Amino acid sequence: MPRRLIFTVPLLLVLLLTLLLFGAGFALKALWWIAVIVLVVRLIGFVARPKGGSARWYRW
């Protein structure tokens, strides 16, 4: 029984590490896409702002 446990624990740790890295990679890729979308919206807002000069294109 202990011999089986010796082989099972490292396998479970490797599987857990793989799952964590896959999840982190997916989250980082999603965050990059969100950052690109926010940047594009900010650039469009900067270009399309009113010609008054001091007016803000956002409400907050």
N, C-alpha and C positions, 0 to 999 in steps of 0.2 A: 504493500500500500504506500509507504513513504516513497518508494522508487517511482511510482506513477505520479505522485505529487510533485516530485522534482522535475519531471518533464512537462507537467501541465502548467505550472506557474509561469515559467518563461514564455510559453506559448500564449497564455492569456495576456501577459504583459505586452507582448509584441502586437497582438490583435487590438488591445486597448490603445496602444500608441498609434497604430495605423488608423484606427477610427478617429482619434483626436486630431491627427494631422490632416486627414481627409476633411473633417468638419471645419478645421481652421482654414484650410485652403479654399474651401467653398465660400466661407464667410468673407475672407479677404477679397476674393474675386467679386463677390456681390458688392462689397463696400467700394471697390474701385469703380464699378459701373455706376453706383449711386453718386460717387464723387464727380465722375465725368458728366453725368446728367445735370448735377447742381452747377458745375462750372459753365456748361452751355447755357443754362437758364440765366445765370448771372451775366454772362457776356451779352446775351440777347437783351437783357434788361438794361445793361450799360449803353448799348448802341441805340436802343429804341426809347430812351428816356426823353421827356419833353425838352424842348429847346430853351426853356427858361433858365437853365443852368443850375439853380439851387433846388429844384424840385426833386423829390425822391420818387423812384418808380415802385417802391414797396411801401407797405402800410405800417410796419412795426417800428 
